[in-house]
Structures are given as structure tokens and as C-alpha cells.
Amino acid sequence: MFGTVVFLSCIGLSLCGVANNTEYCDPKPLPLPTVFPPPTGRSGDWRLVGSLDMLDYKNQRCPSTWKPYLTKKACGRISSPGCSSVIVSTGSGAFRQICGRVRAFQWGTTDGFAAYATPKPVTIDGPYVDGISITYYDEGKRQHVFTYAAGLMEQYNPAYYPAATCPCAGGAQPPLFVRSTDYYCESGNPDSSYYVNQIFCDPLWDGKECRYDEESCCTPPNQPWFCKDLFKRVASDLEIRICSDEAFDNEDIAVESYELYVR
């Protein structure tokens, strides 16, 4: 999957420099890394532009726009409800590809993409997911890179808000601006009921411990790593947001670490 990237839709055909016809939607992919993390340090190769490792507690602190957790060496939202963002500077050089990873834990009753399934309007600028949203800006608008969603529980239970489980477990599907290859979803809650004021010890999006109805959530290779080809060069900072549509005393994402690379 990550040797080369093949995109299944023709969204943004203008980036390909071809006519709006699916017959010609065949932009040439650039090779993406098969070894993670991607190599750094060579001219024209991957650049590490942002990282956080709260296990290095002697040298690391939560960004000022995130709050520290006392129960884990991790960071959570300040906005409640809503998104709390960190801007990751990419420097002066333009880039075309982005790779990264996030390690985090579920707090309380995160609902995956269920916010998008409700009648209220949901856009990329708001908490369309209970999880992590990675974006950049182009022509003054947020553009989606990747989403890490946290489902309510691993077991699909019609009696407990079934839309809140991960899509792979029968829950709500992501909004259209989140393509099927551009997100991971997992729950840390192995039960068939939900719990508030509790942090679950199962790390999210690591390709492990997807039990019960969530087994297929662990099938995408290379989790927690993602890579994305933008098909054009951009000069923009990246934004990593912790999002949820409810208060943080009910649900949150506790981020332990992340890395973001561009080239």
C-alpha cells in the first residue's frame, strides 16, 4: 500500500492537470516509504517538522494549546467542546508528501464519526470527529490530510448509540472530505457498554487489540503511520487538532506522542 499510493477518487482533478474525466484521472504517484519512520537527513528527502513525546517527561511539555493529563503522561483538549490545535511549522520549503503517526488513548465516551451522522452541520473546521485531525491550509481553507478517530467501544451494541462505534464495526461513516484511505479508527473500550471519567489503557491506532466487531479496524498496514501524496507542492504549516463535540470531562483524546514528516 505504501510503496506507491493509488487514490480511488478524482477529487481535486485540477491538481492533476487533466480534464474532469475519470478516464484520465491517473496522476503519477511518487514512491512512498516502506520503512517507518521514513529516513531523514538526506538532501531532498524527508524532514521531521514536528514531534512530541510525553514519555520524555524531563524534556517535554504539553503545548500551551493543550492541557496535561495527570493520569497519563499525555496531553488533551483545552476547548470544550470543540478542537484544540497545535500549529506545526514546516519551515520555508514547499513539500508534496506528508507522513506521520500519533499515539494516544481514549478518555470516556468518544463517538468516532457519530457527530457527522447527526442533523447538525459538520465541516472540516469543526469537531467532525472524536479524535485527531491533521490538516494544512491552501487558498485560505483547511485541507484534510489524515484523521485518527476513536470509537465508543469495540462491540457494536444497538442499545448504546451504535453510530458511535468505528465504521469498520458498523458505526457512522466519515464525512466525504475524509476518504476511505485517509483515516484510522479504533476504540480502547473492550466492553459493550460505555464509561465516563475513565482512560483506557489500550493504545489507539497501533494495529493491535482490535477485538470483537472491530477486528477489521486493524487490517490497514503500517498503523499508526500514514503517508499522503498531495499531488502538488504546497508551502503551508500543518495543524494537528484534538477534537470532540462534547465536553472534555465526558470525552477526550489523551495524546502521548506524535511525529510529522514532509518532503
Short mmCIF file of the C-alpha atoms (twelve columns), coordinates in Angstrom:
data_MODEL
# 
_entry.id   MODEL 
# 
loop_
_atom_site.group_PDB 
_atom_site.id 
_atom_site.type_symbol 
_atom_site.label_atom_id 
_atom_site.label_alt_id 
_atom_site.label_comp_id 
_atom_site.label_asym_id 
_atom_site.label_seq_id 
_atom_site.Cartn_x 
_atom_site.Cartn_y 
_atom_site.Cartn_z 
_atom_site.pdbx_PDB_model_num 
ATOM 1   C CA . MET A 1   0.000   0.000  0.000   1 
ATOM 2   C CA . PHE A 2   2.768   2.424  0.884   1 
ATOM 3   C CA . GLY A 3   5.255   1.551  -1.855  1 
ATOM 4   C CA . THR A 4   3.162   3.736  -4.147  1 
ATOM 5   C CA . VAL A 5   -0.102  5.460  -3.423  1 
ATOM 6   C CA . VAL A 6   -3.171  4.912  -5.581  1 
ATOM 7   C CA . PHE A 7   -6.125  7.179  -4.927  1 
ATOM 8   C CA . LEU A 8   -9.570  5.806  -5.643  1 
ATOM 9   C CA . SER A 9   -11.325 9.096  -6.317  1 
ATOM 10  C CA . CYS A 10  -10.731 12.028 -8.636  1 
ATOM 11  C CA . ILE A 11  -11.333 14.751 -6.070  1 
ATOM 12  C CA . GLY A 12  -9.184  17.720 -6.961  1 
ATOM 13  C CA . LEU A 13  -8.643  16.824 -10.600 1 
ATOM 14  C CA . SER A 14  -7.349  20.326 -11.195 1 
ATOM 15  C CA . LEU A 15  -4.278  19.279 -9.214  1 
ATOM 16  C CA . CYS A 16  -3.602  16.567 -11.762 1 
ATOM 17  C CA . GLY A 17  -3.568  18.997 -14.682 1 
ATOM 18  C CA . VAL A 18  -6.081  16.916 -16.635 1 
ATOM 19  C CA . ALA A 19  -9.657  17.254 -17.796 1 
ATOM 20  C CA . ASN A 20  -12.546 16.494 -15.453 1 
ATOM 21  C CA . ASN A 21  -12.953 12.972 -16.737 1 
ATOM 22  C CA . THR A 22  -12.269 9.845  -14.716 1 
ATOM 23  C CA . GLU A 23  -10.787 8.168  -17.795 1 
ATOM 24  C CA . TYR A 24  -7.808  10.476 -17.479 1 
ATOM 25  C CA . CYS A 25  -7.553  10.521 -13.677 1 
ATOM 26  C CA . ASP A 26  -4.196  8.815  -13.463 1 
ATOM 27  C CA . PRO A 27  -1.742  11.167 -11.766 1 
ATOM 28  C CA . LYS A 28  1.684   9.650  -11.372 1 
ATOM 29  C CA . PRO A 29  2.311   8.724  -7.720  1 
ATOM 30  C CA . LEU A 30  5.653   9.309  -6.101  1 
ATOM 31  C CA . PRO A 31  7.214   6.414  -4.195  1 
ATOM 32  C CA . LEU A 32  6.400   6.465  -0.503  1 
ATOM 33  C CA . PRO A 33  8.413   4.784  2.245   1 
ATOM 34  C CA . THR A 34  8.088   1.102  3.027   1 
ATOM 35  C CA . VAL A 35  10.159  1.531  6.188   1 
ATOM 36  C CA . PHE A 36  8.801   3.606  9.051   1 
ATOM 37  C CA . PRO A 37  9.700   6.147  10.214  1 
ATOM 38  C CA . PRO A 38  10.822  7.493  6.834   1 
ATOM 39  C CA . PRO A 39  14.560  8.215  6.539   1 
ATOM 40  C CA . THR A 40  15.647  11.767 7.230   1 
ATOM 41  C CA . GLY A 41  18.717  13.877 6.764   1 
ATOM 42  C CA . ARG A 42  19.406  13.464 3.042   1 
ATOM 43  C CA . SER A 43  19.021  16.374 0.648   1 
ATOM 44  C CA . GLY A 44  15.536  16.390 -0.839  1 
ATOM 45  C CA . ASP A 45  14.332  13.636 1.474   1 
ATOM 46  C CA . TRP A 46  12.031  13.562 4.479   1 
ATOM 47  C CA . ARG A 47  12.196  16.339 7.067   1 
ATOM 48  C CA . LEU A 48  10.909  15.905 10.609  1 
ATOM 49  C CA . VAL A 49  8.863   19.070 11.173  1 
ATOM 50  C CA . GLY A 50  7.027   18.293 14.401  1 
ATOM 51  C CA . SER A 51  7.149   15.826 17.272  1 
ATOM 52  C CA . LEU A 52  6.006   15.291 20.825  1 
ATOM 53  C CA . ASP A 53  6.989   12.539 23.262  1 
ATOM 54  C CA . MET A 54  5.425   12.932 26.686  1 
ATOM 55  C CA . LEU A 55  7.278   9.856  27.965  1 
ATOM 56  C CA . ASP A 56  10.358  12.068 27.890  1 
ATOM 57  C CA . TYR A 57  8.898   13.902 30.866  1 
ATOM 58  C CA . LYS A 58  12.188  15.580 31.788  1 
ATOM 59  C CA . ASN A 59  12.370  17.482 28.499  1 
ATOM 60  C CA . GLN A 60  8.847   17.544 27.043  1 
ATOM 61  C CA . ARG A 61  5.795   19.590 27.993  1 
ATOM 62  C CA . CYS A 62  2.338   19.818 26.506  1 
ATOM 63  C CA . PRO A 63  1.922   22.668 24.013  1 
ATOM 64  C CA . SER A 64  0.236   25.718 25.527  1 
ATOM 65  C CA . THR A 65  -2.920  24.994 23.487  1 
ATOM 66  C CA . TRP A 66  -3.249  21.506 25.029  1 
ATOM 67  C CA . LYS A 67  -3.623  20.544 28.675  1 
ATOM 68  C CA . PRO A 68  -1.553  17.942 30.544  1 
ATOM 69  C CA . TYR A 69  -3.165  14.809 31.931  1 
ATOM 70  C CA . LEU A 70  -2.315  13.803 35.462  1 
ATOM 71  C CA . THR A 71  -3.281  10.149 34.985  1 
ATOM 72  C CA . LYS A 72  -1.090  9.645  31.904  1 
ATOM 73  C CA . LYS A 73  1.944   11.387 30.507  1 
ATOM 74  C CA . ALA A 74  -0.243  12.822 27.769  1 
ATOM 75  C CA . CYS A 75  -1.993  15.960 26.516  1 
ATOM 76  C CA . GLY A 76  -5.678  16.721 25.896  1 
ATOM 77  C CA . ARG A 77  -8.023  19.456 24.718  1 
ATOM 78  C CA . ILE A 78  -8.484  22.884 26.233  1 
ATOM 79  C CA . SER A 79  -11.561 23.691 24.116  1 
ATOM 80  C CA . SER A 80  -14.674 22.017 25.482  1 
ATOM 81  C CA . PRO A 81  -16.451 21.127 23.253  1 
ATOM 82  C CA . GLY A 82  -14.512 21.730 20.067  1 
ATOM 83  C CA . CYS A 83  -10.957 21.357 18.796  1 
ATOM 84  C CA . SER A 84  -7.662  22.395 20.351  1 
ATOM 85  C CA . SER A 85  -4.950  22.845 17.749  1 
ATOM 86  C CA . VAL A 86  -1.174  22.876 17.519  1 
ATOM 87  C CA . ILE A 87  0.428   24.578 14.514  1 
ATOM 88  C CA . VAL A 88  3.442   22.664 13.201  1 
ATOM 89  C CA . SER A 89  5.837   24.867 11.239  1 
ATOM 90  C CA . THR A 90  7.182   23.223 8.099   1 
ATOM 91  C CA . GLY A 91  9.849   25.857 7.517   1 
ATOM 92  C CA . SER A 92  10.400  27.791 4.319   1 
ATOM 93  C CA . GLY A 93  10.467  24.910 1.845   1 
ATOM 94  C CA . ALA A 94  7.474   23.594 -0.077  1 
ATOM 95  C CA . PHE A 95  6.517   19.922 0.106   1 
ATOM 96  C CA . ARG A 96  4.284   17.448 -1.654  1 
ATOM 97  C CA . GLN A 97  4.113   14.452 0.707   1 
ATOM 98  C CA . ILE A 98  3.315   14.068 4.402   1 
ATOM 99  C CA . CYS A 99  3.981   11.110 6.690   1 
ATOM 100 C CA . GLY A 100 3.244   10.844 10.381  1 
ATOM 101 C CA . ARG A 101 1.960   8.923  13.340  1 
ATOM 102 C CA . VAL A 102 0.003   9.576  16.536  1 
ATOM 103 C CA . ARG A 103 -0.070  7.520  19.732  1 
ATOM 104 C CA . ALA A 104 -2.973  8.323  22.036  1 
ATOM 105 C CA . PHE A 105 -5.568  6.906  24.423  1 
ATOM 106 C CA . GLN A 106 -9.345  7.108  24.690  1 
ATOM 107 C CA . TRP A 107 -10.853 9.115  27.529  1 
ATOM 108 C CA . GLY A 108 -14.520 8.453  28.294  1 
ATOM 109 C CA . THR A 109 -17.234 8.249  25.648  1 
ATOM 110 C CA . THR A 110 -15.599 9.217  22.372  1 
ATOM 111 C CA . ASP A 111 -18.045 8.720  19.493  1 
ATOM 112 C CA . GLY A 112 -15.957 8.244  16.342  1 
ATOM 113 C CA . PHE A 113 -17.697 9.944  13.411  1 
ATOM 114 C CA . ALA A 114 -21.136 9.987  15.049  1 
ATOM 115 C CA . ALA A 115 -21.166 13.802 15.183  1 
ATOM 116 C CA . TYR A 116 -21.259 13.780 11.402  1 
ATOM 117 C CA . ALA A 117 -24.277 11.449 11.468  1 
ATOM 118 C CA . THR A 118 -26.412 13.964 13.398  1 
ATOM 119 C CA . PRO A 119 -28.570 16.626 11.689  1 
ATOM 120 C CA . LYS A 120 -26.359 19.493 12.868  1 
ATOM 121 C CA . PRO A 121 -23.942 20.892 10.267  1 
ATOM 122 C CA . VAL A 122 -20.438 19.457 10.471  1 
ATOM 123 C CA . THR A 123 -17.475 20.780 8.478   1 
ATOM 124 C CA . ILE A 124 -13.736 20.269 8.438   1 
ATOM 125 C CA . ASP A 125 -13.393 23.399 10.592  1 
ATOM 126 C CA . GLY A 126 -15.381 21.912 13.479  1 
ATOM 127 C CA . PRO A 127 -15.286 18.717 15.576  1 
ATOM 128 C CA . TYR A 128 -16.354 16.348 12.794  1 
ATOM 129 C CA . VAL A 129 -14.620 13.513 14.672  1 
ATOM 130 C CA . ASP A 130 -13.852 12.493 18.208  1 
ATOM 131 C CA . GLY A 131 -10.157 12.054 17.620  1 
ATOM 132 C CA . ILE A 132 -7.230  13.700 15.860  1 
ATOM 133 C CA . SER A 133 -7.484  15.806 12.696  1 
ATOM 134 C CA . ILE A 134 -4.370  16.660 10.663  1 
ATOM 135 C CA . THR A 135 -4.777  19.437 8.094   1 
ATOM 136 C CA . TYR A 136 -2.952  22.135 6.154   1 
ATOM 137 C CA . TYR A 137 -4.108  25.392 4.590   1 
ATOM 138 C CA . ASP A 138 -4.420  26.027 0.860   1 
ATOM 139 C CA . GLU A 139 -6.022  29.164 -0.587  1 
ATOM 140 C CA . GLY A 140 -7.166  30.127 2.903   1 
ATOM 141 C CA . LYS A 141 -9.068  26.914 3.575   1 
ATOM 142 C CA . ARG A 142 -8.314  23.864 5.673   1 
ATOM 143 C CA . GLN A 143 -7.427  20.821 3.588   1 
ATOM 144 C CA . HIS A 144 -7.686  17.336 5.029   1 
ATOM 145 C CA . VAL A 145 -4.570  15.197 5.410   1 
ATOM 146 C CA . PHE A 146 -5.481  12.407 7.821   1 
ATOM 147 C CA . THR A 147 -7.884  11.597 10.662  1 
ATOM 148 C CA . TYR A 148 -7.470  9.329  13.684  1 
ATOM 149 C CA . ALA A 149 -10.942 8.501  15.060  1 
ATOM 150 C CA . ALA A 150 -11.758 7.000  18.469  1 
ATOM 151 C CA . GLY A 151 -14.881 4.843  18.615  1 
ATOM 152 C CA . LEU A 152 -17.083 4.406  21.665  1 
ATOM 153 C CA . MET A 153 -16.474 0.682  22.170  1 
ATOM 154 C CA . GLU A 154 -15.223 -2.375 20.321  1 
ATOM 155 C CA . GLN A 155 -18.569 -4.183 20.405  1 
ATOM 156 C CA . TYR A 156 -21.458 -2.951 18.281  1 
ATOM 157 C CA . ASN A 157 -24.447 -2.543 20.611  1 
ATOM 158 C CA . PRO A 158 -27.738 -1.232 19.146  1 
ATOM 159 C CA . ALA A 159 -28.815 -0.169 22.638  1 
ATOM 160 C CA . TYR A 160 -25.832 2.179  23.134  1 
ATOM 161 C CA . TYR A 161 -25.591 4.748  20.330  1 
ATOM 162 C CA . PRO A 162 -24.458 2.335  17.586  1 
ATOM 163 C CA . ALA A 163 -23.351 5.180  15.286  1 
ATOM 164 C CA . ALA A 164 -20.568 5.910  17.784  1 
ATOM 165 C CA . THR A 165 -18.615 2.733  17.034  1 
ATOM 166 C CA . CYS A 166 -15.965 2.764  14.315  1 
ATOM 167 C CA . PRO A 167 -17.085 2.460  10.677  1 
ATOM 168 C CA . CYS A 168 -15.350 -0.919 10.484  1 
ATOM 169 C CA . ALA A 169 -17.552 -2.083 13.369  1 
ATOM 170 C CA . GLY A 170 -20.824 -0.812 11.882  1 
ATOM 171 C CA . GLY A 171 -20.719 2.791  13.098  1 
ATOM 172 C CA . ALA A 172 -21.167 6.083  11.256  1 
ATOM 173 C CA . GLN A 173 -19.098 6.664  8.137   1 
ATOM 174 C CA . PRO A 174 -16.725 9.655  7.912   1 
ATOM 175 C CA . PRO A 175 -17.682 12.839 6.036   1 
ATOM 176 C CA . LEU A 176 -16.936 12.999 2.326   1 
ATOM 177 C CA . PHE A 177 -13.782 15.079 2.761   1 
ATOM 178 C CA . VAL A 178 -12.255 12.124 4.677   1 
ATOM 179 C CA . ARG A 179 -11.539 9.486  2.048   1 
ATOM 180 C CA . SER A 180 -11.562 5.790  2.918   1 
ATOM 181 C CA . THR A 181 -7.761  5.581  2.786   1 
ATOM 182 C CA . ASP A 182 -7.264  8.710  4.877   1 
ATOM 183 C CA . TYR A 183 -8.295  7.628  8.367   1 
ATOM 184 C CA . TYR A 184 -7.823  5.011  11.068  1 
ATOM 185 C CA . CYS A 185 -10.421 4.220  13.706  1 
ATOM 186 C CA . GLU A 186 -10.181 2.194  16.896  1 
ATOM 187 C CA . SER A 187 -11.731 2.095  20.356  1 
ATOM 188 C CA . GLY A 188 -9.851  1.406  23.554  1 
ATOM 189 C CA . ASN A 189 -13.001 0.190  25.317  1 
ATOM 190 C CA . PRO A 190 -13.382 -3.624 25.035  1 
ATOM 191 C CA . ASP A 191 -16.809 -3.688 26.667  1 
ATOM 192 C CA . SER A 192 -20.304 -3.481 25.157  1 
ATOM 193 C CA . SER A 193 -21.168 -0.528 27.412  1 
ATOM 194 C CA . TYR A 194 -19.596 2.895  27.853  1 
ATOM 195 C CA . TYR A 195 -17.822 4.594  30.744  1 
ATOM 196 C CA . VAL A 196 -17.184 8.247  31.579  1 
ATOM 197 C CA . ASN A 197 -14.228 9.650  33.521  1 
ATOM 198 C CA . GLN A 198 -12.037 6.735  32.540  1 
ATOM 199 C CA . ILE A 199 -8.943  6.466  30.405  1 
ATOM 200 C CA . PHE A 200 -8.443  3.154  28.639  1 
ATOM 201 C CA . CYS A 201 -5.027  1.510  28.589  1 
ATOM 202 C CA . ASP A 202 -5.252  0.114  25.030  1 
ATOM 203 C CA . PRO A 203 -3.280  2.490  22.754  1 
ATOM 204 C CA . LEU A 204 -5.308  3.611  19.767  1 
ATOM 205 C CA . TRP A 205 -4.402  3.137  16.082  1 
ATOM 206 C CA . ASP A 206 -1.495  0.759  16.672  1 
ATOM 207 C CA . GLY A 207 -2.904  -2.134 14.639  1 
ATOM 208 C CA . LYS A 208 -3.296  -4.265 17.768  1 
ATOM 209 C CA . GLU A 209 -6.081  -5.398 20.114  1 
ATOM 210 C CA . CYS A 210 -8.936  -4.786 17.680  1 
ATOM 211 C CA . ARG A 211 -11.330 -7.290 19.208  1 
ATOM 212 C CA . TYR A 212 -14.957 -8.314 18.728  1 
ATOM 213 C CA . ASP A 213 -16.629 -6.259 15.972  1 
ATOM 214 C CA . GLU A 214 -13.507 -4.163 15.483  1 
ATOM 215 C CA . GLU A 215 -11.231 -6.835 14.037  1 
ATOM 216 C CA . SER A 216 -11.084 -5.260 10.572  1 
ATOM 217 C CA . CYS A 217 -10.050 -1.913 12.093  1 
ATOM 218 C CA . CYS A 218 -6.540  -3.329 12.495  1 
ATOM 219 C CA . THR A 219 -6.161  -4.559 8.913   1 
ATOM 220 C CA . PRO A 220 -4.701  -1.380 7.311   1 
ATOM 221 C CA . PRO A 221 -0.926  -1.889 7.166   1 
ATOM 222 C CA . ASN A 222 1.685   0.303  8.829   1 
ATOM 223 C CA . GLN A 223 -0.535  1.608  11.640  1 
ATOM 224 C CA . PRO A 224 -0.073  4.004  13.340  1 
ATOM 225 C CA . TRP A 225 1.842   5.504  10.386  1 
ATOM 226 C CA . PHE A 226 0.142   7.231  7.471   1 
ATOM 227 C CA . CYS A 227 1.557   8.740  4.287   1 
ATOM 228 C CA . LYS A 228 -0.194  11.021 1.837   1 
ATOM 229 C CA . ASP A 229 0.725   12.436 -1.555  1 
ATOM 230 C CA . LEU A 230 -0.873  15.850 -2.170  1 
ATOM 231 C CA . PHE A 231 -0.114  15.696 -5.923  1 
ATOM 232 C CA . LYS A 232 1.175   19.255 -5.831  1 
ATOM 233 C CA . ARG A 233 3.752   21.205 -3.870  1 
ATOM 234 C CA . VAL A 234 2.450   23.425 -1.099  1 
ATOM 235 C CA . ALA A 235 4.083   25.858 1.297   1 
ATOM 236 C CA . SER A 236 1.949   25.644 4.410   1 
ATOM 237 C CA . ASP A 237 2.236   24.842 8.060   1 
ATOM 238 C CA . LEU A 238 0.472   21.728 9.318   1 
ATOM 239 C CA . GLU A 239 -2.190  21.692 12.019  1 
ATOM 240 C CA . ILE A 240 -2.863  18.829 14.416  1 
ATOM 241 C CA . ARG A 241 -6.132  19.138 16.334  1 
ATOM 242 C CA . ILE A 242 -7.631  17.165 19.186  1 
ATOM 243 C CA . CYS A 243 -11.372 17.280 18.524  1 
ATOM 244 C CA . SER A 244 -14.599 16.254 20.212  1 
ATOM 245 C CA . ASP A 245 -18.152 17.555 20.083  1 
ATOM 246 C CA . GLU A 246 -18.709 17.170 23.843  1 
ATOM 247 C CA . ALA A 247 -17.044 18.485 26.997  1 
ATOM 248 C CA . PHE A 248 -13.653 17.053 27.963  1 
ATOM 249 C CA . ASP A 249 -14.978 15.771 31.293  1 
ATOM 250 C CA . ASN A 250 -17.112 13.404 29.189  1 
ATOM 251 C CA . GLU A 251 -14.780 12.522 26.314  1 
ATOM 252 C CA . ASP A 252 -11.309 13.378 25.107  1 
ATOM 253 C CA . ILE A 253 -8.189  12.048 23.416  1 
ATOM 254 C CA . ALA A 254 -5.019  11.811 25.506  1 
ATOM 255 C CA . VAL A 255 -2.089  12.272 23.101  1 
ATOM 256 C CA . GLU A 256 1.135   10.661 24.260  1 
ATOM 257 C CA . SER A 257 3.271   11.312 21.186  1 
ATOM 258 C CA . TYR A 258 3.286   12.267 17.531  1 
ATOM 259 C CA . GLU A 259 5.709   12.755 14.632  1 
ATOM 260 C CA . LEU A 260 5.149   14.583 11.351  1 
ATOM 261 C CA . TYR A 261 7.448   14.470 8.301   1 
ATOM 262 C CA . VAL A 262 7.294   16.253 4.939   1 
ATOM 263 C CA . ARG A 263 9.232   16.160 1.670   1 
# 
